[in-house]
Amino acid sequence: MKARELMSTNLVVVPPETPATAVAALLASRGISAVPVVDASGAPVGVVTEGDLIRRLADEKPGPVAWFFGLFKDPGKLAERFAKARGATARDVMTADLATVGEDADAGEIAKLMERRRIRRVPVVKDGKLVGVVSRADLLRAVLAPEPQEKALADDTAILRAVLAAMREQPWVDSFWVFPDVRDGVVALCGFHRSEAVRRGLKVLAEGVPGVKRVEDKTEPMPTLARLF
């Protein structure tokens, strides 16, 4: 699914000069956790989250010890934290380092961006202007959407080749120690596994190959001596 299919378009936005207290009231009254900040042209310049505003409550005047250790910290970061905690407007408290995507970005790309940046929502832009926001909740729609069914493989030999190819694609698979066999569409996994996590992963991997009717796990824990190789 693409961003244009996932994004929320009924957005609440604020201009940069909105008082921080008004932004807090807006989040509380609407029951939302963040609001995009846009300039006069409609371009996103930041986002104010609950975390940005809660920082105002958590910030305290540094005592002598904290002040001394602050001498050894990045002054830029300390100044940024001070501005966020004491700022009067959305521009002061917002997170300005935005990660945005276009309307054609797919769900996988957006999910990777969220994971890499550790963020909960991604603004969607078109011609530099904000047109929507994809949140984690929106991504769940992509997870629940039915995937297109691949054509089942015709025979056991083809299924075996596909299972082996899938195993080679995963760095965690001990293909030297695992020996799949296929009879009438049933995959039997024989050999040794290094952990229960690997064992479960192998079963899921084999079940995902088109044409596989069932997976029988016959692997055993790897002997201690074999773990050395």
Phi and psi restraints in degrees (value plus and minus 20) as a CYANA .aco file:
   2 LYS   PHI    -114.0   -74.0
   2 LYS   PSI     144.0   184.0
   3 ALA   PHI     -77.8   -37.8
   3 ALA   PSI     -58.3   -18.3
   4 ARG   PHI     -83.5   -43.5
   4 ARG   PSI     -45.5    -5.5
   5 GLU   PHI    -106.2   -66.2
   5 GLU   PSI     -43.0    -3.0
   6 LEU   PHI    -118.5   -78.5
   6 LEU   PSI     -50.7   -10.7
   7 MET   PHI     -88.3   -48.3
   7 MET   PSI     131.7   171.7
   8 SER   PHI    -109.0   -69.0
   8 SER   PSI     111.0   151.0
   9 THR   PHI    -130.3   -90.3
   9 THR   PSI     -33.4     6.6
  10 ASN   PHI    -105.7   -65.7
  10 ASN   PSI      56.5    96.5
  11 LEU   PHI    -116.4   -76.4
  11 LEU   PSI     128.4   168.4
  12 VAL   PHI    -124.1   -84.1
  12 VAL   PSI     102.6   142.6
  13 VAL   PHI    -148.1  -108.1
  13 VAL   PSI     140.7   180.7
  14 VAL   PHI    -153.8  -113.8
  14 VAL   PSI     131.1   171.1
  15 PRO   PHI     -98.4   -58.4
  15 PRO   PSI     141.6   181.6
  16 PRO   PHI     -79.4   -39.4
  16 PRO   PSI     -49.5    -9.5
  17 GLU   PHI    -108.3   -68.3
  17 GLU   PSI     -12.9    27.1
  18 THR   PHI     -82.2   -42.2
  18 THR   PSI     111.3   151.3
  19 PRO   PHI     -77.9   -37.9
  19 PRO   PSI     120.6   160.6
  20 ALA   PHI     -79.7   -39.7
  20 ALA   PSI     -55.4   -15.4
  21 THR   PHI     -85.6   -45.6
  21 THR   PSI     -54.7   -14.7
  22 ALA   PHI     -90.1   -50.1
  22 ALA   PSI     -55.2   -15.2
  23 VAL   PHI     -85.4   -45.4
  23 VAL   PSI     -62.5   -22.5
  24 ALA   PHI     -80.6   -40.6
  24 ALA   PSI     -63.2   -23.2
  25 ALA   PHI     -84.4   -44.4
  25 ALA   PSI     -57.3   -17.3
  26 LEU   PHI     -84.4   -44.4
  26 LEU   PSI     -66.1   -26.1
  27 LEU   PHI     -81.0   -41.0
  27 LEU   PSI     -62.5   -22.5
  28 ALA   PHI     -86.9   -46.9
  28 ALA   PSI     -62.7   -22.7
  29 SER   PHI     -92.8   -52.8
  29 SER   PSI     -53.1   -13.1
  30 ARG   PHI    -110.0   -70.0
  30 ARG   PSI     -31.1     8.9
  31 GLY   PHI      47.3    87.3
  31 GLY   PSI      15.1    55.1
  32 ILE   PHI    -134.1   -94.1
  32 ILE   PSI     141.0   181.0
  33 SER   PHI    -123.3   -83.3
  33 SER   PSI     -27.2    12.8
  34 ALA   PHI    -181.4  -141.4
  34 ALA   PSI     139.3   179.3
  35 VAL   PHI    -162.4  -122.4
  35 VAL   PSI     111.3   151.3
  36 PRO   PHI     -90.0   -50.0
  36 PRO   PSI     128.8   168.8
  37 VAL   PHI    -130.3   -90.3
  37 VAL   PSI     103.9   143.9
  38 VAL   PHI    -144.7  -104.7
  38 VAL   PSI     130.7   170.7
  39 ASP   PHI    -106.5   -66.5
  39 ASP   PSI    -192.7  -152.7
  40 ALA   PHI     -84.3   -44.3
  40 ALA   PSI     -43.6    -3.6
  41 SER   PHI    -107.2   -67.2
  41 SER   PSI     -27.3    12.7
  42 GLY   PHI      73.8   113.8
  42 GLY   PSI     -15.5    24.5
  43 ALA   PHI    -100.5   -60.5
  43 ALA   PSI     116.9   156.9
  44 PRO   PHI     -92.5   -52.5
  44 PRO   PSI     112.3   152.3
  45 VAL   PHI    -137.7   -97.7
  45 VAL   PSI     -27.8    12.2
  46 GLY   PHI     153.6   193.6
  46 GLY   PSI    -197.0  -157.0
  47 VAL   PHI    -165.6  -125.6
  47 VAL   PSI     117.9   157.9
  48 VAL   PHI    -125.9   -85.9
  48 VAL   PSI     102.6   142.6
  49 THR   PHI    -129.5   -89.5
  49 THR   PSI     149.0   189.0
  50 GLU   PHI     -76.9   -36.9
  50 GLU   PSI     -59.7   -19.7
  51 GLY   PHI     -81.4   -41.4
  51 GLY   PSI     -58.6   -18.6
  52 ASP   PHI     -81.2   -41.2
  52 ASP   PSI     -58.5   -18.5
  53 LEU   PHI    -101.6   -61.6
  53 LEU   PSI     -55.2   -15.2
  54 ILE   PHI     -85.1   -45.1
  54 ILE   PSI     -46.7    -6.7
  55 ARG   PHI     -77.5   -37.5
  55 ARG   PSI     -47.5    -7.5
  56 ARG   PHI     -83.6   -43.6
  56 ARG   PSI     -54.6   -14.6
  57 LEU   PHI     -98.4   -58.4
  57 LEU   PSI     -52.8   -12.8
  58 ALA   PHI    -100.9   -60.9
  58 ALA   PSI     -41.9    -1.9
  59 ASP   PHI     -93.9   -53.9
  59 ASP   PSI     114.5   154.5
  60 GLU   PHI    -148.2  -108.2
  60 GLU   PSI     135.6   175.6
  61 LYS   PHI     -86.3   -46.3
  61 LYS   PSI     107.4   147.4
  62 PRO   PHI     -87.2   -47.2
  62 PRO   PSI     116.7   156.7
  63 GLY   PHI    -100.6   -60.6
  63 GLY   PSI    -196.0  -156.0
  64 PRO   PHI     -78.0   -38.0
  64 PRO   PSI     -62.0   -22.0
  65 VAL   PHI     -88.2   -48.2
  65 VAL   PSI     -67.7   -27.7
  66 ALA   PHI     -83.4   -43.4
  66 ALA   PSI     -56.9   -16.9
  67 TRP   PHI     -83.9   -43.9
  67 TRP   PSI     -62.5   -22.5
  68 PHE   PHI     -83.0   -43.0
  68 PHE   PSI     -68.0   -28.0
  69 PHE   PHI     -88.2   -48.2
  69 PHE   PSI     -44.1    -4.1
  70 GLY   PHI     -85.1   -45.1
  70 GLY   PSI     -41.2    -1.2
  71 LEU   PHI     -84.3   -44.3
  71 LEU   PSI     -42.5    -2.5
  72 PHE   PHI    -120.3   -80.3
  72 PHE   PSI     -15.9    24.1
  73 LYS   PHI    -120.2   -80.2
  73 LYS   PSI     147.0   187.0
  74 ASP   PHI     -86.1   -46.1
  74 ASP   PSI      94.9   134.9
  75 PRO   PHI     -83.0   -43.0
  75 PRO   PSI     -49.9    -9.9
  76 GLY   PHI     -83.0   -43.0
  76 GLY   PSI     -64.2   -24.2
  77 LYS   PHI     -88.2   -48.2
  77 LYS   PSI     -57.4   -17.4
  78 LEU   PHI     -85.4   -45.4
  78 LEU   PSI     -59.8   -19.8
  79 ALA   PHI     -87.3   -47.3
  79 ALA   PSI     -57.9   -17.9
  80 GLU   PHI     -84.9   -44.9
  80 GLU   PSI     -62.5   -22.5
  81 ARG   PHI     -83.6   -43.6
  81 ARG   PSI     -60.4   -20.4
  82 PHE   PHI     -81.8   -41.8
  82 PHE   PSI     -64.8   -24.8
  83 ALA   PHI     -84.2   -44.2
  83 ALA   PSI     -60.1   -20.1
  84 LYS   PHI     -85.9   -45.9
  84 LYS   PSI     -58.4   -18.4
  85 ALA   PHI     -97.1   -57.1
  85 ALA   PSI     -49.0    -9.0
  86 ARG   PHI    -132.5   -92.5
  86 ARG   PSI     -25.2    14.8
  87 GLY   PHI     -82.4   -42.4
  87 GLY   PSI     129.8   169.8
  88 ALA   PHI    -117.4   -77.4
  88 ALA   PSI     -36.6     3.4
  89 THR   PHI    -145.3  -105.3
  89 THR   PSI     149.1   189.1
  90 ALA   PHI     -79.7   -39.7
  90 ALA   PSI     -56.7   -16.7
  91 ARG   PHI     -80.5   -40.5
  91 ARG   PSI     -56.3   -16.3
  92 ASP   PHI     -90.9   -50.9
  92 ASP   PSI     -59.9   -19.9
  93 VAL   PHI    -118.3   -78.3
  93 VAL   PSI     -32.5     7.5
  94 MET   PHI     -90.0   -50.0
  94 MET   PSI     138.1   178.1
  95 THR   PHI    -108.1   -68.1
  95 THR   PSI      96.0   136.0
  96 ALA   PHI    -114.8   -74.8
  96 ALA   PSI     -36.2     3.8
  97 ASP   PHI    -101.4   -61.4
  97 ASP   PSI      60.6   100.6
  98 LEU   PHI    -106.1   -66.1
  98 LEU   PSI     123.8   163.8
  99 ALA   PHI    -130.5   -90.5
  99 ALA   PSI      96.7   136.7
 100 THR   PHI    -138.6   -98.6
 100 THR   PSI     143.3   183.3
 101 VAL   PHI    -155.3  -115.3
 101 VAL   PSI     143.2   183.2
 102 GLY   PHI    -109.5   -69.5
 102 GLY   PSI     154.4   194.4
 103 GLU   PHI     -85.7   -45.7
 103 GLU   PSI     -43.8    -3.8
 104 ASP   PHI    -110.6   -70.6
 104 ASP   PSI     -19.5    20.5
 105 ALA   PHI     -84.0   -44.0
 105 ALA   PSI     116.2   156.2
 106 ASP   PHI    -110.0   -70.0
 106 ASP   PSI     148.7   188.7
 107 ALA   PHI     -80.7   -40.7
 107 ALA   PSI     -58.2   -18.2
 108 GLY   PHI     -83.8   -43.8
 108 GLY   PSI     -61.9   -21.9
 109 GLU   PHI     -82.6   -42.6
 109 GLU   PSI     -62.7   -22.7
 110 ILE   PHI     -86.9   -46.9
 110 ILE   PSI     -61.1   -21.1
 111 ALA   PHI     -82.4   -42.4
 111 ALA   PSI     -61.7   -21.7
 112 LYS   PHI     -84.3   -44.3
 112 LYS   PSI     -59.2   -19.2
 113 LEU   PHI     -84.0   -44.0
 113 LEU   PSI     -63.3   -23.3
 114 MET   PHI     -82.0   -42.0
 114 MET   PSI     -62.5   -22.5
 115 GLU   PHI     -88.2   -48.2
 115 GLU   PSI     -61.6   -21.6
 116 ARG   PHI     -87.4   -47.4
 116 ARG   PSI     -61.2   -21.2
 117 ARG   PHI    -110.8   -70.8
 117 ARG   PSI     -27.7    12.3
 118 ARG   PHI      37.8    77.8
 118 ARG   PSI      32.3    72.3
 119 ILE   PHI    -142.8  -102.8
 119 ILE   PSI     143.8   183.8
 120 ARG   PHI    -126.0   -86.0
 120 ARG   PSI     -31.3     8.7
 121 ARG   PHI    -172.2  -132.2
 121 ARG   PSI     133.1   173.1
 122 VAL   PHI    -151.9  -111.9
 122 VAL   PSI     102.5   142.5
 123 PRO   PHI     -88.2   -48.2
 123 PRO   PSI     123.7   163.7
 124 VAL   PHI    -129.3   -89.3
 124 VAL   PSI     108.0   148.0
 125 VAL   PHI    -140.2  -100.2
 125 VAL   PSI     131.3   171.3
 126 LYS   PHI    -158.7  -118.7
 126 LYS   PSI     103.6   143.6
 127 ASP   PHI      34.8    74.8
 127 ASP   PSI      16.1    56.1
 128 GLY   PHI      61.7   101.7
 128 GLY   PSI     -21.6    18.4
 129 LYS   PHI    -131.4   -91.4
 129 LYS   PSI     128.5   168.5
 130 LEU   PHI     -91.6   -51.6
 130 LEU   PSI     105.2   145.2
 131 VAL   PHI    -140.7  -100.7
 131 VAL   PSI     -29.5    10.5
 132 GLY   PHI     158.6   198.6
 132 GLY   PSI     156.1   196.1
 133 VAL   PHI    -158.7  -118.7
 133 VAL   PSI     112.9   152.9
 134 VAL   PHI    -124.1   -84.1
 134 VAL   PSI     101.4   141.4
 135 SER   PHI    -125.4   -85.4
 135 SER   PSI     153.8   193.8
 136 ARG   PHI     -80.8   -40.8
 136 ARG   PSI     -57.4   -17.4
 137 ALA   PHI     -82.7   -42.7
 137 ALA   PSI     -58.1   -18.1
 138 ASP   PHI     -84.3   -44.3
 138 ASP   PSI     -56.4   -16.4
 139 LEU   PHI     -85.0   -45.0
 139 LEU   PSI     -46.3    -6.3
 140 LEU   PHI     -81.4   -41.4
 140 LEU   PSI     -48.6    -8.6
 141 ARG   PHI     -83.4   -43.4
 141 ARG   PSI     -55.5   -15.5
 142 ALA   PHI     -89.8   -49.8
 142 ALA   PSI     -55.8   -15.8
 143 VAL   PHI     -86.2   -46.2
 143 VAL   PSI     -59.3   -19.3
 144 LEU   PHI    -101.8   -61.8
 144 LEU   PSI     -36.5     3.5
 145 ALA   PHI     -87.0   -47.0
 145 ALA   PSI     115.6   155.6
 146 PRO   PHI     -84.1   -44.1
 146 PRO   PSI     113.2   153.2
 147 GLU   PHI    -101.3   -61.3
 147 GLU   PSI     127.4   167.4
 148 PRO   PHI     -82.0   -42.0
 148 PRO   PSI     112.5   152.5
 149 GLN   PHI     -97.7   -57.7
 149 GLN   PSI     107.6   147.6
 150 GLU   PHI     -99.5   -59.5
 150 GLU   PSI     130.9   170.9
 151 LYS   PHI     -86.4   -46.4
 151 LYS   PSI     110.3   150.3
 152 ALA   PHI     -83.8   -43.8
 152 ALA   PSI     119.7   159.7
 153 LEU   PHI     -88.7   -48.7
 153 LEU   PSI     128.7   168.7
 154 ALA   PHI     -94.6   -54.6
 154 ALA   PSI     -57.9   -17.9
 155 ASP   PHI    -161.8  -121.8
 155 ASP   PSI     153.3   193.3
 156 ASP   PHI     -83.5   -43.5
 156 ASP   PSI     -55.4   -15.4
 157 THR   PHI     -83.5   -43.5
 157 THR   PSI     -63.8   -23.8
 158 ALA   PHI     -85.3   -45.3
 158 ALA   PSI     -59.3   -19.3
 159 ILE   PHI     -84.1   -44.1
 159 ILE   PSI     -63.7   -23.7
 160 LEU   PHI     -80.3   -40.3
 160 LEU   PSI     -63.9   -23.9
 161 ARG   PHI     -81.8   -41.8
 161 ARG   PSI     -59.7   -19.7
 162 ALA   PHI     -87.4   -47.4
 162 ALA   PSI     -59.8   -19.8
 163 VAL   PHI     -83.7   -43.7
 163 VAL   PSI     -65.7   -25.7
 164 LEU   PHI     -83.3   -43.3
 164 LEU   PSI     -59.9   -19.9
 165 ALA   PHI     -84.4   -44.4
 165 ALA   PSI     -61.0   -21.0
 166 ALA   PHI     -85.2   -45.2
 166 ALA   PSI     -56.9   -16.9
 167 MET   PHI     -84.7   -44.7
 167 MET   PSI     -60.6   -20.6
 168 ARG   PHI     -88.1   -48.1
 168 ARG   PSI     -42.2    -2.2
 169 GLU   PHI     -97.0   -57.0
 169 GLU   PSI     -37.3     2.7
 170 GLN   PHI    -125.3   -85.3
 170 GLN   PSI     101.8   141.8
 171 PRO   PHI     -87.1   -47.1
 171 PRO   PSI     -38.6     1.4
 172 TRP   PHI    -107.0   -67.0
 172 TRP   PSI     -26.2    13.8
 173 VAL   PHI    -104.8   -64.8
 173 VAL   PSI     106.3   146.3
 174 ASP   PHI    -106.5   -66.5
 174 ASP   PSI      57.2    97.2
 175 SER   PHI     -83.7   -43.7
 175 SER   PSI     -41.1    -1.1
 176 PHE   PHI     -90.3   -50.3
 176 PHE   PSI     -46.0    -6.0
 177 TRP   PHI    -127.6   -87.6
 177 TRP   PSI     -27.8    12.2
 178 VAL   PHI    -132.6   -92.6
 178 VAL   PSI     111.2   151.2
 179 PHE   PHI    -145.8  -105.8
 179 PHE   PSI      80.0   120.0
 180 PRO   PHI     -99.1   -59.1
 180 PRO   PSI     128.4   168.4
 181 ASP   PHI    -156.5  -116.5
 181 ASP   PSI     124.4   164.4
 182 VAL   PHI    -146.9  -106.9
 182 VAL   PSI     106.4   146.4
 183 ARG   PHI    -155.9  -115.9
 183 ARG   PSI      99.3   139.3
 184 ASP   PHI      33.9    73.9
 184 ASP   PSI      18.7    58.7
 185 GLY   PHI      62.2   102.2
 185 GLY   PSI     -21.1    18.9
 186 VAL   PHI    -118.5   -78.5
 186 VAL   PSI     103.1   143.1
 187 VAL   PHI    -115.3   -75.3
 187 VAL   PSI     105.0   145.0
 188 ALA   PHI    -127.1   -87.1
 188 ALA   PSI     102.4   142.4
 189 LEU   PHI    -118.0   -78.0
 189 LEU   PSI      96.2   136.2
 190 CYS   PHI    -137.0   -97.0
 190 CYS   PSI     142.7   182.7
 191 GLY   PHI      92.9   132.9
 191 GLY   PSI    -163.3  -123.3
 192 PHE   PHI    -148.7  -108.7
 192 PHE   PSI     127.5   167.5
 193 HIS   PHI    -142.0  -102.0
 193 HIS   PSI     130.7   170.7
 194 ARG   PHI    -103.2   -63.2
 194 ARG   PSI     -44.3    -4.3
 195 SER   PHI    -180.4  -140.4
 195 SER   PSI     146.1   186.1
 196 GLU   PHI     -85.8   -45.8
 196 GLU   PSI     -50.9   -10.9
 197 ALA   PHI     -84.7   -44.7
 197 ALA   PSI     -62.9   -22.9
 198 VAL   PHI     -85.7   -45.7
 198 VAL   PSI     -57.9   -17.9
 199 ARG   PHI     -81.6   -41.6
 199 ARG   PSI     -65.9   -25.9
 200 ARG   PHI     -85.5   -45.5
 200 ARG   PSI     -60.3   -20.3
 201 GLY   PHI     -81.7   -41.7
 201 GLY   PSI     -60.9   -20.9
 202 LEU   PHI     -82.2   -42.2
 202 LEU   PSI     -60.9   -20.9
 203 LYS   PHI     -85.0   -45.0
 203 LYS   PSI     -64.3   -24.3
 204 VAL   PHI     -83.6   -43.6
 204 VAL   PSI     -60.3   -20.3
 205 LEU   PHI     -80.4   -40.4
 205 LEU   PSI     -68.2   -28.2
 206 ALA   PHI     -87.4   -47.4
 206 ALA   PSI     -58.0   -18.0
 207 GLU   PHI     -84.2   -44.2
 207 GLU   PSI     -43.8    -3.8
 208 GLY   PHI    -102.6   -62.6
 208 GLY   PSI     -24.2    15.8
 209 VAL   PHI    -101.6   -61.6
 209 VAL   PSI     107.4   147.4
 210 PRO   PHI     -77.6   -37.6
 210 PRO   PSI     113.8   153.8
 211 GLY   PHI      78.5   118.5
 211 GLY   PSI     -34.3     5.7
 212 VAL   PHI     -95.4   -55.4
 212 VAL   PSI     104.5   144.5
 213 LYS   PHI    -108.5   -68.5
 213 LYS   PSI     -56.3   -16.3
 214 ARG   PHI    -180.4  -140.4
 214 ARG   PSI     135.3   175.3
 215 VAL   PHI    -142.6  -102.6
 215 VAL   PSI     106.4   146.4
 216 GLU   PHI    -128.1   -88.1
 216 GLU   PSI      96.5   136.5
 217 ASP   PHI    -110.1   -70.1
 217 ASP   PSI      91.1   131.1
 218 LYS   PHI    -135.2   -95.2
 218 LYS   PSI      -7.3    32.7
 219 THR   PHI     -92.3   -52.3
 219 THR   PSI     137.0   177.0
 220 GLU   PHI    -145.6  -105.6
 220 GLU   PSI     140.0   180.0
 221 PRO   PHI     -78.4   -38.4
 221 PRO   PSI     119.9   159.9
 222 MET   PHI     -88.3   -48.3
 222 MET   PSI     112.6   152.6
 223 PRO   PHI     -78.9   -38.9
 223 PRO   PSI     128.2   168.2
 224 THR   PHI     -74.9   -34.9
 224 THR   PSI     -62.4   -22.4
 225 LEU   PHI     -81.4   -41.4
 225 LEU   PSI     -59.8   -19.8
 226 ALA   PHI     -89.3   -49.3
 226 ALA   PSI     -44.4    -4.4
 227 ARG   PHI     -86.8   -46.8
 227 ARG   PSI     -36.4     3.6
 228 LEU   PHI     -99.2   -59.2
 228 LEU   PSI     -29.6    10.4
